[in-house]
Structures are given as structure tokens and as C-alpha cells.
């Protein structure tokens, strides 16, 4: 059954797989690494433009390692999960400086790089160095679960071990790179999460899920995603032709990106912003006026729903040096990377008067 699956998969790949991506067939480990990191938690359609932008701006690992971090984050801006970018920079520096620009060439040494787990290490080692390592992503898990009729949850320790062992048993050791790409493509275009093409699937005679009408039930996940709602109010404090921003730190969303003066509330603010204790504490005896209040903005993240508004405040004097924020001119604003939530507002603010 396993041999038959592999034979048919490679047959489909050779005769019918028309899925095209710029990194398919790529052997440069640096480019493969970039594509894999960018596509973590990101749709291919969105990731394509970022992949090209990174290759254009940072053609080699040395270019990426030596670039100002703010420039790299600016290039990443909008992709989300910014810890990926932070790890990308750290690993680029290690490869460039400690390894003299030579990318690690085995699964075990690749996995030592920051931000690289079993899947990414398997992908790079097989695609770039033809190592006999099976990749196991969501597409692969879905294909294997349905074909063999496995109900073990994919997000459990036992499930991860089972799928990894099965994937390794299915791989064609003579052509691991081709096989790995083929099974991921098969999951993306044939054995899709919704509306899979079962009726015309080359594997359907032996597929347990298809034979027993379990396609919609497989694969199984044990954990339920818990979502929270957050309320972020950004105050654009304007004084002497400048506004105030800071870089986000700590292990929270949008780490290393920049933001305006932030008040995170427990729920919607129904008090007049002019009377907020937060503003009065921030500005002390500094006279101020609220000039503009934006509409309510909303962004859906994987685990969180972000709601909030932008309030432009004109202050008579600059913020004190110990405020935690620094001033920038409007012309400098575009040089700093901001999260999508803030960029939604900035892109809709056609008139500079809205900021100043």
C-alpha cells in the first residue's frame, strides 16, 4: 500500500502537476530557507511578493546579515509573526559570521539555526542537499491521514510521531527532493482542506477516507483555538512638527515593530478622550487638544481580534525624555516598520492634517 501510494504520487507529479512557484527546483539553500520562513503561517499568494523583495534587497546571506535590522523589518512589514523575522536575522548573522557564509548542509546542523524546526530543516536538507528526510507540513498530514484513515490527532505528541514515521516510510530515497515537493503540491491542489478533488484523484481506489466517506472528518485536531479580543488606542502626539513613536519589545504581537503612544484598554472607551486620565498623566501640565478621532479599526489575527482607534493630539510642549517614546518628523515615518493595524490607518489618512 505504501509503495503503491509513492508510485502513484510520483506518476501524478510527472504527468499532471502544474503547480508553479519560483523556488521549485531551487538548490540554493539560502533561497530555499527564505521561502520556507516566509511561507510559515503565510499563504503562498501573499508570500510570493515578499520572497522576491527579499531576494532583490538581500541577494546573499551576507547582505541579509549586514543590513540594518530596521531595514529588514521594513521589508517584512505586513507578513505578521515577526519573531520569524527576528530569527531570520539572527541565523543570517550566524551563517555569515560564524560559518563564513557556508550554509549548514545536513538536517541536524540546519536544525541548530534559530527559528528552524523539523519541517524547515527537512525541507532545506532535502531540496538543497538531497538528504533523505521527509517533510511533514499541514498538506502532508492531511494527505496521509485521509489515505490511511488515521484518526490520531495531528497536534498531539503521538500524532506528530506517527505522521513523521509514516512520511519517512513513504519517501522515495532515490529522489527525496522531488517526492517531498510532490506530496506538498498534492495536498495543496488535490487533497485540499475544503472541496478536495476526490472523484478524479489518482489515489482514490486505496484512500480509506474516500472509501468510507471520512474525507471531511480527517485529519483530526485535538486542541481548540482559544481567541481573545484586545482594545488598542493609539495617540498620535504631535508637538513642534514631530510625533512620538517607540519600538515594541517583549514577547507579544508585533515585537520589534514601531507604534504610536499606546493605551490598551479592557474594552471600548466611552469617555471623552480629552478627559482621559491616561492623557493627563502622560502630558502633565503640558496643554493639549484632541484634534482628530479615527473610525474604529479591526484586525483578525490567528489567536486575537484587535480593535482600536487613532487619536491625534496636539501638545504645546514635547514629551519628557523619560516617556519611553522618541520624536520623528512626518517625512521620516515611512522609514520605520509598523504593524498592519497601524498601516491600515496611515494608508487611509490621505491628508497630512489628519496627523498634524
N, C-alpha and C positions, 0 to 999 in steps of 0.2 A: 504493500500500500504506500509506504514511504517512497520507494523507488519510483513507483508509478506517478506519484504527485510531482516529484522533481522532474521527471522526464517530460511530463505534460506542461509543467510550468515553463521549462526552457524552450519547449516547442512553441508555446504561445508567445514567449518573448521574441523568438526568432521570426515568427510568421505574422504576428498581429500587434505587437507592442509598438505603438506610435507615439507614446508619451515622450515629449521632448523637453529637456531642461539644459541650461548652459553648462552645468557641471557634470552631466552624464558622460562617462568615458574619461573624465579628468583624472590625471595621475599625479598632479602636483598636490602634495599633502597640505600645503598652506591654503590653497583654494578650496580643497575639499573640507578642511577644518572650518573655514569661514562660512561655507554654505551650510554645514551641519549646525553650527552655533546659531546662525541667523534663523534657520528653519525650526529651531526648538521653540515650541509654543507659538509659531507663526505660520500662517497659510502661505503656500508656495507663491500664490499670486501677489501677495504683499511682499514677500521676501526677495523676489527677483530683482526689483529696483535697488534694494539695499545691497544685495550681493554685487551688482555692477558698480554701485557707488563706492563700495569698499575696495574693490579691485582697482578702480580708477584712482582713488585717493591714496591707497596704500598697496602698491603693486607687489611688495615683498614683505616678509615678516619683519625685516629691519625697518622698513618705512612705518609699519604699524607701531613697532616698539619705540621708535624715536619721535613719534608725533606727539604734540601736546595733548594731554588727556581730554581737555575741554573740546578739542577739535574732533577727537574720536567719538566722544559722547554726542556731539552735534551731528555727526554722521549717522549715529544710531538713533537719533531723536525720532520718536513715534513708533518704534518697534516694541516698546514695553519690556518688562522683565529685565531691568537694567543691570542686574547682577551679572547677566551674561556678558555685557559689555565690559564690566569691571574685570571679570575673569579672563576675557579675551585679551585685554591689555596686559594683565599680569603674566599670562602664558606667553604672549609675544615677547615680552621683556626677557623671560627665562630662556626662550629659544634663541633669541638674538644675542643675549649677553653671555649666558652660562654655556649654551650649546653651540655657540659660534654660528648661529643661523641654520644649523642642521636639524631638521625636524625629526623627532623620535620615530623609529621605523617599526616598532613592534607594539602589539596590543598592550602589553604590560607597561612599557615605557611611555606610551601615549597617554595611558590612563593616569599617569602621575601628574599630568598637566592640570592646572586649576580649571574647574568648570567642565571637565570631561569625565563622563561616566561610562558604563559598559557599552551602551549603544553607540555613542560617538566614537569611542576607541575602536570598536569593531568596524564601524563604517570606514574610518580613516585607514586602519591597518589592512582591510580587505581591498578597498578601492585604490589606494595608493601603492600598497606593497604586496597585494595579492595573498595576504595571510588568510588561512582557513578559519575565519571567525564569522559566525552567523550574527547578523544584525537583528535586533528584536525591538521594533517600534510598535506603535498602535496598529499600523497596517498589517504587520506580520502577525501580531497576536490575534487579530480579527480573522485572518485567513486560516491560521492553524486551529483556532477554537472552533470555527464553523466546519472545516474539513474533517476534523477528527471528533467533532461533537463533544468538546471539552467544556464542562460547566464550572471548573475550578476558577474562582475569581482571578482576574489578571492583575489586580492590585494587592494581592497577598504575597507573603514570602513564599509559600508553597507554589502559588501560581507562577510567580516570576521564575522560580527554579525550573518548574515543569516546562514552561514555554521556551526557556533558554536551551534546555536539553533537547527538546523536540526540534527546535530550529537548527541546532548544531547537527542533529542526526539527518536532517533533510538536505543540508547544503551539499552541493557538488564540489568536492575538494579540488577538482581539476580546474574549476573556474569560479572561485568564490565571489569575485567582484561582480561578474555577470549574474550569478544566481541571486546575490543579495539585492542588486538593483531590480531584478525581475520580480522578486516576491513583494518588494515595496510598491513597485508600479502596479502589480496585480491587485494589491489591496486598495490602491488609490483609484483605479479606473474600472475594475471588475467587481471585486468583493468589497464594495463601498459600504460605509456605515448605514446609509439610507439608500433605498432603491438599488440594491446590488443587481447585477446583470446575470442572475442565476440561470435563466432559461437558455442563454447562449454560452454559458461558462464551460470551458473545456474540462473542468474538474467535477462537474455536477453528477456524473454517474456514481462516483465514490464519496461525494460530500455528505457527511452524516446530517448536517443541519438541513441541507436541501431535501434529503430523502425523508426526514422526519419532521419537516415543517418547523424547524427551530431557528431559522435564519435571523428572525427579529429578536430572539431571546439571547443570542450569543454574539459576542462574548459577554461574560458576567462581570460586573464590578460590585465589590462588597461595600465600599465606602460611599457615603452620600456627601456631596459637596455642600458645605455649610457657607452661606453667603452673609455678609454683613453690609450695613448701609452707613456711609460716613457723610458728614456735612462740613465742607471746607469753604471758608470765607476768606478771599484774598483781598487785602487792602493795598491799593496802588498808591503809596505815599509819595506825593510829588512835592519837592522843595528845591528852590533855586535851579529850576530847569532839569533836575535829575529825579530819578525814582529809586526805590530801595528793593534789593533782592538779596537772596542768600542761597547757598548750596545746601541741598538736603543731605543729611547724614543719618546714620542709624539704620538698622535693618527693617526698613519699611518700604512701601511702594516708592518708586521714582528716586531711589537712592542715587546720589551724585548729580542729579539734575538741579535746576535752579527754580526758585519760586519767589513770589512777592510776599509781603508780610502776611502771615497766616494766622487765622483763628479757626481752630477746629472745634465745632460745637456738637453737642449731644443730639441736636435736632434742628429744625428750621428756626432761624432767628426772627422773632416777630417784634422786636424792639426797634425803634428808630436808630439807625447806625450812628447818628450824631451823638446819641446818648449812651452808647455802649461803654461800660467801664473799661473794657479792653483797650479801646482807643484812647481814653483819657489817661490810663496808666502808661500807655506807650508814649504819648506825647506830652504828658505832664502839663507844664504851663505854656506849652507851645500852641498858640491859637491855630485852629484848623477849621476847614469847612468841607463837607461832603459834596462833591461836585457831580458825581455820576454813579448810578447803581445799575448794574447789568441785569439782564434777564437771568433766570435760573438755568444753569448748565448741568448736564448729566452725562456720566460716562460709565459704561458697564465693563468692569474688569472680571477676570475669572472668578475671583472669590469675593469681590466687593462691588457695591454700587456707590459711585461718587456723585454727590450733589453739591452745588455751591454757586456762589455769586462773586462778582468782582466789583469792588467799591473804590472809586477814585477819590482820594482825599488830598486836598491842598493844605500843606503845613507852612507856617510862617518861617520856621527855622528848621535846619537839618536835624535828623535823628541823632541822639547821643552816640558816641563811638562804641559804647558797650551794648548797643541794641541787638547785636548779632546779625545786622544787615549792613550791606555796603551800597553806596550810591553809584548809579550808572546813568549816562545820558541816553536819551531815546535812540540815538543813532547807533549806540553800542549794543542795544538789546538783542539784536539778531545774532550776535556772536556767541550768546550763551544758550546752552541746550535747556529746553523747558519740556515738561511732560505734555502729552497731548491735551489734557484737560485745560491747561493754560493757553496752549497754542490755539485751541478752538476759539477762545475769546480774542486773542491777538489777531487772528486771521479775519475775524468778523468785524474788528474795530477799524473801519476804513478811515475814520477821521482822527488825526493826532489829538484833537481836542478831547477825545474820549479818555486819552491817557494824561494829557496835560491841561 
